[in-house]
Amino acid sequence: MQGKIAKNTLMLYFRMLLSMVVTLYTSRIVLNTLGIVDFGVYNIVAGVIVMFGFLNNAMTASTQRFLTYEKAKDNLAGLKKIFNISITIHLIIAVVILLLAESIGLWFLNTQLNIPDDRMIASNWVYQFSVISFVVSVYFVPYNAVIIANEKMNVFALLGIAEVALKLVVVFMLLLIDYDKLIVYSCLLLIVSVLIKISEKIYCSLSFDESKKNRFEWDSDLMKEMGDFAGWNLFGVVAGVGYSQGINIFLNIFFGTVVNASRGIAFQIQGAVSSLITNFQIVLAPVITKNYARNEYKQAFDLVFSSSKLSIYLLLIFSIPLIIETESILMWWLKVVPPYSVIFTQLIIVDLLISSLSGPLHILVQATGNIKRYQILVSGLLLLNVPFSYLFLKLGYSPEITISISIFFSALTLFARLFILHLNMKFPVTEYLKKVVFRILVVTIISWIIPYYVSFYLQNVVLNFLIIGVISLISILMSVLAFGLDSIEKKFVFSKIRNLLNKQK
């Protein structure tokens, strides 16, 4: 099992590296081509669509959970039924989102957002392209869920690489086409999204019995069960939307599109770095869910312990040099650095480290299907980001206060998740704090010291990140081997190293 997880993780790790390089490269070209104002306009306008995505995101988690749970029981008839009902539900969601987007969303775009008058026509084009892209992605969600439930991470990785390559083509086309760059960029991204989703459908229709000859199906009892699960997930996703897009709108109202551009840059870096952990946890989700479905709770707990630590250790490799050399990286990468980009990036990486620790805990809760108390407590705390951010911005605080508030609530919700897991399934909280949280804190502190100290003596801006990156990697590996792993994990790592060395002989 560990070998399969490692293999799938490596596949997605390669996808992440390619995606990160292309994302950082294309972001620079897009920013320079569109300009700070248009880049900010794109981030705020396309973000409005995400506000309608909470219905879809909630149902996505439900679809993946039910498919994976049924997969563990090897019930093909049940799988087909769940898939067909998921198709029906997602069609309904797509129609609802389209109606909301073309009414409330359109009104909000044209009356409430702080967008320059001369860019309103382009903003409406961006909005319509984003609506179409999102509605298409909603309908095709069950196909993506089937790929993950069947643990076909090589296909998942290849589709991701294809998407990255097409987006790179889009950037080069943006340089060649002599028309409104903002409109062209949005239109080309729509085409990429549609092509990828159609490719997912074709692959699933050819490869998996549950998604062959699919049809619209209606089962009130099963739809109610999936709907209840999705309903509570909905509350959780609303909290995430409140942070990611609600606060983006607050920043637009208080500071304008330039700050939206700065936040957009920081979140693109965060997205590039976090994609490794997102992919790693995508690999874990079906494994943990199947262990739970088979009543193998000890194996599920062990996976949560190990994956929580590994998630942070992998993130530290990129996070430490990024935080230490943020300013020089942004200057080298963007040439023109929007205001607040440096502090936004540093704080967002810290927030990412804390929130990523909660990922495996969230997967375990989802596997149980008992998410009511969890979502009420955790999502309720996360929603407090919105009023607190508005209050502090109204009091005159600078934009980065919104991310500082998020860091506080990310830490608080980590302990809330542990509390709920202990109530639901006697999760060993004390053991988790000692074996996971304490080890992570020790590794983080030790790994940080040497790179931070060395950074004071570096002069060459171009080479700083590479030097700090190498030193950070060595420092992290040494501290992880010394303090970050338990005896079983060390034995597994060393056995893999020995096997690798023996193959080279």
GUKOLZA-564089 format. One record per residue (C-alpha): x, y, z; residue number from 1. Coordinates in steps of 0.02 Angstrom, whole numbers, plus 50000, padded with zeros to 5 digits. Example, Ala and Ser with C-alpha at 12.3 -4.5 7.8 and 13.67 -1.06 7.14 Angstrom:
BEGIN
lumke u->50615	v->49775	w->50390	num->1 $
lumke u->50684	v->49947	w->50357	num->2 $
//
This chain:
BEGIN
lumke u->50000	v->50000	w->50000	num->1 $
lumke u->50139	v->50122	w->50047	num->2 $
lumke u->50227	v->50083	w->49883	num->3 $
lumke u->50071	v->50121	w->49782	num->4 $
lumke u->50045	v->50285	w->49875	num->5 $
lumke u->50227	v->50331	w->49844	num->6 $
lumke u->50213	v->50289	w->49658	num->7 $
lumke u->50053	v->50389	w->49636	num->8 $
lumke u->50127	v->50534	w->49734	num->9 $
lumke u->50283	v->50537	w->49623	num->10 $
lumke u->50174	v->50545	w->49467	num->11 $
lumke u->50079	v->50694	w->49535	num->12 $
lumke u->50240	v->50769	w->49603	num->13 $
lumke u->50309	v->50779	w->49425	num->14 $
lumke u->50144	v->50857	w->49370	num->15 $
lumke u->50158	v->50984	w->49510	num->16 $
lumke u->50337	v->51033	w->49468	num->17 $
lumke u->50293	v->51062	w->49286	num->18 $
lumke u->50136	v->51156	w->49334	num->19 $
lumke u->50230	v->51265	w->49458	num->20 $
lumke u->50365	v->51313	w->49333	num->21 $
lumke u->50240	v->51353	w->49196	num->22 $
lumke u->50123	v->51446	w->49315	num->23 $
lumke u->50261	v->51557	w->49380	num->24 $
lumke u->50328	v->51589	w->49205	num->25 $
lumke u->50158	v->51625	w->49127	num->26 $
lumke u->50102	v->51735	w->49273	num->27 $
lumke u->50247	v->51850	w->49238	num->28 $
lumke u->50205	v->51863	w->49053	num->29 $
lumke u->50019	v->51884	w->49086	num->30 $
lumke u->50050	v->52021	w->49215	num->31 $
lumke u->50168	v->52115	w->49099	num->32 $
lumke u->50054	v->52092	w->48948	num->33 $
lumke u->49890	v->52138	w->49031	num->34 $
lumke u->49961	v->52268	w->49150	num->35 $
lumke u->49926	v->52282	w->49336	num->36 $
lumke u->49750	v->52354	w->49316	num->37 $
lumke u->49687	v->52223	w->49192	num->38 $
lumke u->49771	v->52083	w->49291	num->39 $
lumke u->49679	v->52144	w->49445	num->40 $
lumke u->49516	v->52156	w->49346	num->41 $
lumke u->49536	v->51975	w->49288	num->42 $
lumke u->49567	v->51913	w->49466	num->43 $
lumke u->49416	v->52001	w->49539	num->44 $
lumke u->49294	v->51967	w->49395	num->45 $
lumke u->49339	v->51783	w->49370	num->46 $
lumke u->49332	v->51767	w->49560	num->47 $
lumke u->49148	v->51814	w->49562	num->48 $
lumke u->49110	v->51650	w->49474	num->49 $
lumke u->49197	v->51552	w->49611	num->50 $
lumke u->49067	v->51622	w->49731	num->51 $
lumke u->48937	v->51517	w->49641	num->52 $
lumke u->49050	v->51365	w->49647	num->53 $
lumke u->49009	v->51319	w->49826	num->54 $
lumke u->48864	v->51210	w->49766	num->55 $
lumke u->48977	v->51117	w->49646	num->56 $
lumke u->49122	v->51097	w->49768	num->57 $
lumke u->49009	v->51026	w->49900	num->58 $
lumke u->48938	v->50899	w->49778	num->59 $
lumke u->49112	v->50855	w->49714	num->60 $
lumke u->49166	v->50797	w->49887	num->61 $
lumke u->49004	v->50699	w->49902	num->62 $
lumke u->49026	v->50613	w->49733	num->63 $
lumke u->49206	v->50561	w->49769	num->64 $
lumke u->49163	v->50496	w->49941	num->65 $
lumke u->49014	v->50390	w->49885	num->66 $
lumke u->49104	v->50320	w->49733	num->67 $
lumke u->49259	v->50274	w->49834	num->68 $
lumke u->49156	v->50197	w->49976	num->69 $
lumke u->49058	v->50089	w->49852	num->70 $
lumke u->49219	v->50044	w->49762	num->71 $
lumke u->49287	v->49970	w->49923	num->72 $
lumke u->49136	v->49853	w->49929	num->73 $
lumke u->49164	v->49801	w->49746	num->74 $
lumke u->48983	v->49838	w->49702	num->75 $
lumke u->48972	v->49880	w->49516	num->76 $
lumke u->48782	v->49903	w->49515	num->77 $
lumke u->48796	v->50025	w->49659	num->78 $
lumke u->48937	v->50118	w->49573	num->79 $
lumke u->48836	v->50139	w->49413	num->80 $
lumke u->48687	v->50203	w->49510	num->81 $
lumke u->48790	v->50329	w->49609	num->82 $
lumke u->48876	v->50390	w->49450	num->83 $
lumke u->48712	v->50412	w->49355	num->84 $
lumke u->48631	v->50505	w->49499	num->85 $
lumke u->48787	v->50614	w->49513	num->86 $
lumke u->48769	v->50661	w->49329	num->87 $
lumke u->48587	v->50709	w->49360	num->88 $
lumke u->48629	v->50811	w->49514	num->89 $
lumke u->48771	v->50902	w->49429	num->90 $
lumke u->48661	v->50948	w->49282	num->91 $
lumke u->48538	v->51026	w->49404	num->92 $
lumke u->48680	v->51118	w->49493	num->93 $
lumke u->48747	v->51183	w->49326	num->94 $
lumke u->48577	v->51256	w->49281	num->95 $
lumke u->48557	v->51336	w->49453	num->96 $
lumke u->48731	v->51415	w->49444	num->97 $
lumke u->48696	v->51479	w->49268	num->98 $
lumke u->48535	v->51564	w->49327	num->99 $
lumke u->48618	v->51640	w->49480	num->100 $
lumke u->48770	v->51698	w->49380	num->101 $
lumke u->48664	v->51782	w->49246	num->102 $
lumke u->48557	v->51872	w->49374	num->103 $
lumke u->48634	v->51909	w->49543	num->104 $
lumke u->48813	v->51888	w->49483	num->105 $
lumke u->48790	v->52002	w->49334	num->106 $
lumke u->48708	v->52135	w->49443	num->107 $
lumke u->48849	v->52123	w->49570	num->108 $
lumke u->48983	v->52139	w->49435	num->109 $
lumke u->48909	v->52296	w->49357	num->110 $
lumke u->48853	v->52388	w->49514	num->111 $
lumke u->48959	v->52337	w->49663	num->112 $
lumke u->49138	v->52305	w->49606	num->113 $
lumke u->49269	v->52441	w->49594	num->114 $
lumke u->49318	v->52425	w->49409	num->115 $
lumke u->49378	v->52568	w->49296	num->116 $
lumke u->49238	v->52628	w->49180	num->117 $
lumke u->49341	v->52600	w->49023	num->118 $
lumke u->49363	v->52414	w->49068	num->119 $
lumke u->49182	v->52372	w->49106	num->120 $
lumke u->49145	v->52301	w->48932	num->121 $
lumke u->49300	v->52190	w->48941	num->122 $
lumke u->49252	v->52140	w->49118	num->123 $
lumke u->49082	v->52079	w->49058	num->124 $
lumke u->49164	v->51974	w->48922	num->125 $
lumke u->49281	v->51898	w->49052	num->126 $
lumke u->49132	v->51862	w->49162	num->127 $
lumke u->49033	v->51773	w->49026	num->128 $
lumke u->49181	v->51666	w->48974	num->129 $
lumke u->49209	v->51621	w->49157	num->130 $
lumke u->49024	v->51575	w->49178	num->131 $
lumke u->49030	v->51456	w->49029	num->132 $
lumke u->49192	v->51378	w->49087	num->133 $
lumke u->49125	v->51351	w->49261	num->134 $
lumke u->48959	v->51276	w->49206	num->135 $
lumke u->49051	v->51153	w->49094	num->136 $
lumke u->49167	v->51102	w->49236	num->137 $
lumke u->49018	v->51076	w->49352	num->138 $
lumke u->48934	v->50953	w->49236	num->139 $
lumke u->49092	v->50850	w->49210	num->140 $
lumke u->49140	v->50834	w->49395	num->141 $
lumke u->49081	v->50652	w->49411	num->142 $
lumke u->49206	v->50598	w->49278	num->143 $
lumke u->49349	v->50675	w->49375	num->144 $
lumke u->49284	v->50589	w->49532	num->145 $
lumke u->49285	v->50419	w->49443	num->146 $
lumke u->49468	v->50439	w->49394	num->147 $
lumke u->49516	v->50477	w->49575	num->148 $
lumke u->49407	v->50339	w->49648	num->149 $
lumke u->49493	v->50214	w->49533	num->150 $
lumke u->49663	v->50285	w->49585	num->151 $
lumke u->49717	v->50315	w->49405	num->152 $
lumke u->49838	v->50451	w->49456	num->153 $
lumke u->49943	v->50429	w->49300	num->154 $
lumke u->49795	v->50484	w->49194	num->155 $
lumke u->49753	v->50622	w->49318	num->156 $
lumke u->49933	v->50682	w->49304	num->157 $
lumke u->49936	v->50673	w->49114	num->158 $
lumke u->49776	v->50774	w->49100	num->159 $
lumke u->49851	v->50902	w->49218	num->160 $
lumke u->50010	v->50912	w->49114	num->161 $
lumke u->49906	v->50932	w->48955	num->162 $
lumke u->49811	v->51075	w->49037	num->163 $
lumke u->49973	v->51160	w->49089	num->164 $
lumke u->50045	v->51142	w->48913	num->165 $
lumke u->49889	v->51216	w->48835	num->166 $
lumke u->49893	v->51363	w->48954	num->167 $
lumke u->50073	v->51393	w->48903	num->168 $
lumke u->50015	v->51398	w->48722	num->169 $
lumke u->49881	v->51522	w->48773	num->170 $
lumke u->50012	v->51640	w->48844	num->171 $
lumke u->50113	v->51638	w->48683	num->172 $
lumke u->49955	v->51667	w->48580	num->173 $
lumke u->49915	v->51814	w->48693	num->174 $
lumke u->50077	v->51896	w->48636	num->175 $
lumke u->50035	v->51870	w->48452	num->176 $
lumke u->49850	v->51919	w->48444	num->177 $
lumke u->49823	v->52105	w->48422	num->178 $
lumke u->49657	v->52130	w->48509	num->179 $
lumke u->49597	v->52169	w->48686	num->180 $
lumke u->49718	v->52058	w->48784	num->181 $
lumke u->49601	v->52033	w->48932	num->182 $
lumke u->49459	v->51968	w->48823	num->183 $
lumke u->49574	v->51858	w->48720	num->184 $
lumke u->49654	v->51782	w->48876	num->185 $
lumke u->49485	v->51738	w->48952	num->186 $
lumke u->49419	v->51663	w->48790	num->187 $
lumke u->49572	v->51553	w->48764	num->188 $
lumke u->49565	v->51489	w->48944	num->189 $
lumke u->49384	v->51440	w->48915	num->190 $
lumke u->49436	v->51336	w->48763	num->191 $
lumke u->49571	v->51248	w->48866	num->192 $
lumke u->49448	v->51208	w->49005	num->193 $
lumke u->49320	v->51133	w->48886	num->194 $
lumke u->49451	v->51026	w->48796	num->195 $
lumke u->49515	v->50952	w->48960	num->196 $
lumke u->49341	v->50911	w->49025	num->197 $
lumke u->49292	v->50826	w->48862	num->198 $
lumke u->49453	v->50724	w->48870	num->199 $
lumke u->49408	v->50666	w->49047	num->200 $
lumke u->49237	v->50609	w->48988	num->201 $
lumke u->49306	v->50513	w->48839	num->202 $
lumke u->49435	v->50423	w->48946	num->203 $
lumke u->49309	v->50375	w->49081	num->204 $
lumke u->49181	v->50316	w->48954	num->205 $
lumke u->49310	v->50201	w->48875	num->206 $
lumke u->49394	v->50139	w->49035	num->207 $
lumke u->49271	v->50117	w->49180	num->208 $
lumke u->49113	v->50013	w->49183	num->209 $
lumke u->49023	v->50131	w->49302	num->210 $
lumke u->49037	v->50277	w->49179	num->211 $
lumke u->48995	v->50181	w->49020	num->212 $
lumke u->48822	v->50208	w->48943	num->213 $
lumke u->48778	v->50332	w->49079	num->214 $
lumke u->48602	v->50402	w->49088	num->215 $
lumke u->48505	v->50523	w->49195	num->216 $
lumke u->48434	v->50430	w->49345	num->217 $
lumke u->48325	v->50480	w->49492	num->218 $
lumke u->48325	v->50394	w->49663	num->219 $
lumke u->48249	v->50501	w->49799	num->220 $
lumke u->48326	v->50406	w->49946	num->221 $
lumke u->48503	v->50402	w->49876	num->222 $
lumke u->48490	v->50581	w->49815	num->223 $
lumke u->48435	v->50633	w->49989	num->224 $
lumke u->48582	v->50541	w->50068	num->225 $
lumke u->48706	v->50619	w->49948	num->226 $
lumke u->48617	v->50786	w->49963	num->227 $
lumke u->48628	v->50786	w->50153	num->228 $
lumke u->48813	v->50748	w->50144	num->229 $
lumke u->48838	v->50882	w->50012	num->230 $
lumke u->48731	v->51004	w->50110	num->231 $
lumke u->48847	v->51001	w->50259	num->232 $
lumke u->48997	v->51010	w->50143	num->233 $
lumke u->48913	v->51161	w->50068	num->234 $
lumke u->48928	v->51251	w->50233	num->235 $
lumke u->49114	v->51213	w->50235	num->236 $
lumke u->49144	v->51273	w->50058	num->237 $
lumke u->49046	v->51433	w->50093	num->238 $
lumke u->49174	v->51469	w->50229	num->239 $
lumke u->49315	v->51445	w->50104	num->240 $
lumke u->49229	v->51556	w->49976	num->241 $
lumke u->49203	v->51688	w->50110	num->242 $
lumke u->49390	v->51693	w->50136	num->243 $
lumke u->49454	v->51676	w->49959	num->244 $
lumke u->49326	v->51782	w->49865	num->245 $
lumke u->49229	v->51879	w->49995	num->246 $
lumke u->49390	v->51954	w->50063	num->247 $
lumke u->49452	v->51983	w->49886	num->248 $
lumke u->49297	v->52090	w->49859	num->249 $
lumke u->49327	v->52184	w->50023	num->250 $
lumke u->49504	v->52224	w->49966	num->251 $
lumke u->49435	v->52285	w->49800	num->252 $
lumke u->49308	v->52398	w->49886	num->253 $
lumke u->49435	v->52471	w->50009	num->254 $
lumke u->49593	v->52477	w->49901	num->255 $
lumke u->49549	v->52448	w->49716	num->256 $
lumke u->49611	v->52328	w->49581	num->257 $
lumke u->49798	v->52355	w->49612	num->258 $
lumke u->49786	v->52265	w->49780	num->259 $
lumke u->49682	v->52129	w->49695	num->260 $
lumke u->49828	v->52106	w->49574	num->261 $
lumke u->49950	v->52092	w->49720	num->262 $
lumke u->49841	v->51964	w->49806	num->263 $
lumke u->49820	v->51872	w->49640	num->264 $
lumke u->50009	v->51858	w->49622	num->265 $
lumke u->50027	v->51792	w->49800	num->266 $
lumke u->49889	v->51664	w->49775	num->267 $
lumke u->49965	v->51604	w->49611	num->268 $
lumke u->50125	v->51566	w->49706	num->269 $
lumke u->50024	v->51483	w->49843	num->270 $
lumke u->49930	v->51381	w->49713	num->271 $
lumke u->50091	v->51325	w->49630	num->272 $
lumke u->50168	v->51271	w->49796	num->273 $
lumke u->50010	v->51195	w->49869	num->274 $
lumke u->49977	v->51090	w->49713	num->275 $
lumke u->50102	v->50961	w->49778	num->276 $
lumke u->50003	v->50938	w->49939	num->277 $
lumke u->49837	v->50944	w->49847	num->278 $
lumke u->49897	v->50805	w->49732	num->279 $
lumke u->49970	v->50705	w->49875	num->280 $
lumke u->49805	v->50715	w->49971	num->281 $
lumke u->49709	v->50668	w->49813	num->282 $
lumke u->49810	v->50506	w->49815	num->283 $
lumke u->49769	v->50480	w->49999	num->284 $
lumke u->49582	v->50513	w->49993	num->285 $
lumke u->49526	v->50350	w->49912	num->286 $
lumke u->49648	v->50246	w->50016	num->287 $
lumke u->49590	v->50318	w->50183	num->288 $
lumke u->49407	v->50305	w->50131	num->289 $
lumke u->49427	v->50123	w->50080	num->290 $
lumke u->49514	v->50081	w->50244	num->291 $
lumke u->49370	v->50158	w->50339	num->292 $
lumke u->49239	v->50068	w->50233	num->293 $
lumke u->49325	v->49902	w->50276	num->294 $
lumke u->49330	v->49948	w->50463	num->295 $
lumke u->49520	v->49956	w->50458	num->296 $
lumke u->49528	v->50106	w->50575	num->297 $
lumke u->49707	v->50080	w->50636	num->298 $
lumke u->49772	v->50085	w->50457	num->299 $
lumke u->49670	v->50242	w->50423	num->300 $
lumke u->49740	v->50329	w->50579	num->301 $
lumke u->49919	v->50279	w->50534	num->302 $
lumke u->49896	v->50352	w->50360	num->303 $
lumke u->49832	v->50515	w->50433	num->304 $
lumke u->49982	v->50527	w->50551	num->305 $
lumke u->50111	v->50492	w->50416	num->306 $
lumke u->50030	v->50597	w->50281	num->307 $
lumke u->50009	v->50747	w->50396	num->308 $
lumke u->50196	v->50750	w->50429	num->309 $
lumke u->50246	v->50715	w->50250	num->310 $
lumke u->50130	v->50854	w->50187	num->311 $
lumke u->50221	v->50984	w->50292	num->312 $
lumke u->50396	v->50916	w->50257	num->313 $
lumke u->50365	v->50925	w->50070	num->314 $
lumke u->50296	v->51101	w->50086	num->315 $
lumke u->50446	v->51160	w->50189	num->316 $
lumke u->50564	v->51119	w->50045	num->317 $
lumke u->50484	v->51260	w->49944	num->318 $
lumke u->50414	v->51369	w->50084	num->319 $
lumke u->50575	v->51410	w->50178	num->320 $
lumke u->50671	v->51481	w->50028	num->321 $
lumke u->50513	v->51567	w->49966	num->322 $
lumke u->50482	v->51658	w->50129	num->323 $
lumke u->50665	v->51705	w->50155	num->324 $
lumke u->50692	v->51768	w->49977	num->325 $
lumke u->50517	v->51830	w->49932	num->326 $
lumke u->50569	v->52004	w->49880	num->327 $
lumke u->50715	v->51952	w->49770	num->328 $
lumke u->50611	v->51812	w->49691	num->329 $
lumke u->50468	v->51930	w->49647	num->330 $
lumke u->50588	v->52061	w->49577	num->331 $
lumke u->50675	v->51931	w->49469	num->332 $
lumke u->50512	v->51849	w->49417	num->333 $
lumke u->50397	v->51998	w->49384	num->334 $
lumke u->50516	v->52144	w->49358	num->335 $
lumke u->50371	v->52258	w->49410	num->336 $
lumke u->50311	v->52203	w->49583	num->337 $
lumke u->50137	v->52265	w->49634	num->338 $
lumke u->50123	v->52340	w->49809	num->339 $
lumke u->50095	v->52219	w->49954	num->340 $
lumke u->50145	v->52068	w->49848	num->341 $
lumke u->50293	v->52024	w->49960	num->342 $
lumke u->50201	v->52026	w->50126	num->343 $
lumke u->50048	v->51941	w->50049	num->344 $
lumke u->50157	v->51799	w->49983	num->345 $
lumke u->50250	v->51772	w->50148	num->346 $
lumke u->50092	v->51768	w->50253	num->347 $
lumke u->49997	v->51658	w->50130	num->348 $
lumke u->50137	v->51528	w->50134	num->349 $
lumke u->50128	v->51525	w->50325	num->350 $
lumke u->49939	v->51503	w->50315	num->351 $
lumke u->49963	v->51364	w->50188	num->352 $
lumke u->50080	v->51269	w->50304	num->353 $
lumke u->49952	v->51272	w->50444	num->354 $
lumke u->49799	v->51232	w->50338	num->355 $
lumke u->49889	v->51089	w->50247	num->356 $
lumke u->49911	v->51000	w->50412	num->357 $
lumke u->49722	v->50988	w->50424	num->358 $
lumke u->49702	v->50906	w->50252	num->359 $
lumke u->49719	v->50723	w->50305	num->360 $
lumke u->49605	v->50755	w->50455	num->361 $
lumke u->49473	v->50823	w->50337	num->362 $
lumke u->49489	v->50669	w->50225	num->363 $
lumke u->49459	v->50554	w->50375	num->364 $
lumke u->49304	v->50650	w->50428	num->365 $
lumke u->49236	v->50642	w->50250	num->366 $
lumke u->49265	v->50453	w->50248	num->367 $
lumke u->49150	v->50431	w->50399	num->368 $
lumke u->49006	v->50521	w->50315	num->369 $
lumke u->48965	v->50597	w->50486	num->370 $
lumke u->49009	v->50778	w->50451	num->371 $
lumke u->48869	v->50880	w->50531	num->372 $
lumke u->48955	v->50929	w->50695	num->373 $
lumke u->49121	v->50946	w->50605	num->374 $
lumke u->49056	v->51071	w->50478	num->375 $
lumke u->48957	v->51170	w->50606	num->376 $
lumke u->49109	v->51197	w->50716	num->377 $
lumke u->49252	v->51207	w->50591	num->378 $
lumke u->49161	v->51303	w->50455	num->379 $
lumke u->49082	v->51417	w->50582	num->380 $
lumke u->49254	v->51466	w->50644	num->381 $
lumke u->49320	v->51491	w->50466	num->382 $
lumke u->49172	v->51602	w->50422	num->383 $
lumke u->49229	v->51721	w->50559	num->384 $
lumke u->49368	v->51771	w->50439	num->385 $
lumke u->49242	v->51876	w->50344	num->386 $
lumke u->49171	v->51991	w->50480	num->387 $
lumke u->49339	v->52008	w->50568	num->388 $
lumke u->49426	v->52055	w->50405	num->389 $
lumke u->49293	v->52183	w->50363	num->390 $
lumke u->49303	v->52256	w->50539	num->391 $
lumke u->49492	v->52277	w->50536	num->392 $
lumke u->49491	v->52350	w->50359	num->393 $
lumke u->49355	v->52471	w->50413	num->394 $
lumke u->49464	v->52523	w->50560	num->395 $
lumke u->49602	v->52572	w->50438	num->396 $
lumke u->49719	v->52423	w->50445	num->397 $
lumke u->49825	v->52382	w->50294	num->398 $
lumke u->49773	v->52241	w->50173	num->399 $
lumke u->49887	v->52106	w->50245	num->400 $
lumke u->49784	v->52102	w->50405	num->401 $
lumke u->49660	v->51990	w->50314	num->402 $
lumke u->49790	v->51852	w->50295	num->403 $
lumke u->49850	v->51872	w->50475	num->404 $
lumke u->49671	v->51843	w->50531	num->405 $
lumke u->49663	v->51689	w->50419	num->406 $
lumke u->49821	v->51618	w->50499	num->407 $
lumke u->49743	v->51634	w->50671	num->408 $
lumke u->49584	v->51544	w->50621	num->409 $
lumke u->49679	v->51409	w->50524	num->410 $
lumke u->49771	v->51365	w->50685	num->411 $
lumke u->49611	v->51370	w->50787	num->412 $
lumke u->49517	v->51257	w->50667	num->413 $
lumke u->49657	v->51127	w->50671	num->414 $
lumke u->49617	v->51095	w->50854	num->415 $
lumke u->49430	v->51101	w->50817	num->416 $
lumke u->49454	v->50961	w->50688	num->417 $
lumke u->49547	v->50855	w->50814	num->418 $
lumke u->49410	v->50882	w->50943	num->419 $
lumke u->49273	v->50828	w->50823	num->420 $
lumke u->49371	v->50675	w->50764	num->421 $
lumke u->49394	v->50620	w->50944	num->422 $
lumke u->49207	v->50635	w->50976	num->423 $
lumke u->49160	v->50545	w->50816	num->424 $
lumke u->49282	v->50400	w->50816	num->425 $
lumke u->49398	v->50411	w->50968	num->426 $
lumke u->49539	v->50483	w->50865	num->427 $
lumke u->49700	v->50481	w->50972	num->428 $
lumke u->49723	v->50669	w->50991	num->429 $
lumke u->49861	v->50665	w->51121	num->430 $
lumke u->49961	v->50542	w->51017	num->431 $
lumke u->49935	v->50651	w->50863	num->432 $
lumke u->49998	v->50806	w->50952	num->433 $
lumke u->50155	v->50715	w->51013	num->434 $
lumke u->50195	v->50614	w->50857	num->435 $
lumke u->50141	v->50739	w->50724	num->436 $
lumke u->50125	v->50919	w->50784	num->437 $
lumke u->50274	v->50917	w->50902	num->438 $
lumke u->50389	v->50833	w->50773	num->439 $
lumke u->50334	v->50957	w->50639	num->440 $
lumke u->50371	v->51106	w->50752	num->441 $
lumke u->50545	v->51038	w->50792	num->442 $
lumke u->50586	v->51004	w->50609	num->443 $
lumke u->50520	v->51175	w->50553	num->444 $
lumke u->50622	v->51272	w->50682	num->445 $
lumke u->50783	v->51177	w->50652	num->446 $
lumke u->50764	v->51181	w->50462	num->447 $
lumke u->50735	v->51369	w->50465	num->448 $
lumke u->50886	v->51423	w->50566	num->449 $
lumke u->51032	v->51388	w->50448	num->450 $
lumke u->50951	v->51452	w->50284	num->451 $
lumke u->50892	v->51610	w->50372	num->452 $
lumke u->51065	v->51644	w->50444	num->453 $
lumke u->51152	v->51611	w->50276	num->454 $
lumke u->51034	v->51730	w->50184	num->455 $
lumke u->51113	v->51880	w->50272	num->456 $
lumke u->51279	v->51847	w->50185	num->457 $
lumke u->51215	v->51824	w->50007	num->458 $
lumke u->51235	v->51962	w->49879	num->459 $
lumke u->51192	v->51887	w->49708	num->460 $
lumke u->51002	v->51906	w->49694	num->461 $
lumke u->50986	v->51781	w->49550	num->462 $
lumke u->51076	v->51642	w->49643	num->463 $
lumke u->51003	v->51676	w->49816	num->464 $
lumke u->50850	v->51567	w->49793	num->465 $
lumke u->50951	v->51421	w->49725	num->466 $
lumke u->51079	v->51429	w->49865	num->467 $
lumke u->50948	v->51447	w->50001	num->468 $
lumke u->50846	v->51309	w->49918	num->469 $
lumke u->50991	v->51185	w->49922	num->470 $
lumke u->51035	v->51229	w->50101	num->471 $
lumke u->50852	v->51216	w->50151	num->472 $
lumke u->50836	v->51045	w->50069	num->473 $
lumke u->50989	v->50978	w->50160	num->474 $
lumke u->50933	v->51054	w->50324	num->475 $
lumke u->50756	v->50983	w->50307	num->476 $
lumke u->50815	v->50808	w->50260	num->477 $
lumke u->50936	v->50801	w->50407	num->478 $
lumke u->50808	v->50865	w->50533	num->479 $
lumke u->50671	v->50750	w->50465	num->480 $
lumke u->50782	v->50596	w->50479	num->481 $
lumke u->50840	v->50648	w->50652	num->482 $
lumke u->50677	v->50710	w->50729	num->483 $
lumke u->50533	v->50702	w->50605	num->484 $
lumke u->50500	v->50516	w->50583	num->485 $
lumke u->50456	v->50375	w->50702	num->486 $
lumke u->50550	v->50210	w->50699	num->487 $
lumke u->50431	v->50123	w->50577	num->488 $
lumke u->50438	v->50269	w->50455	num->489 $
lumke u->50628	v->50275	w->50465	num->490 $
lumke u->50637	v->50089	w->50430	num->491 $
lumke u->50525	v->50110	w->50277	num->492 $
lumke u->50629	v->50257	w->50210	num->493 $
lumke u->50795	v->50169	w->50234	num->494 $
lumke u->50729	v->50009	w->50154	num->495 $
lumke u->50677	v->50108	w->50000	num->496 $
lumke u->50848	v->50191	w->49992	num->497 $
lumke u->50935	v->50021	w->50004	num->498 $
lumke u->50824	v->49949	w->49867	num->499 $
lumke u->50862	v->50098	w->49756	num->500 $
lumke u->51050	v->50081	w->49785	num->501 $
lumke u->51044	v->49893	w->49751	num->502 $
lumke u->50959	v->49924	w->49584	num->503 $
lumke u->51101	v->50039	w->49533	num->504 $
lumke u->51232	v->49904	w->49562	num->505 $
//
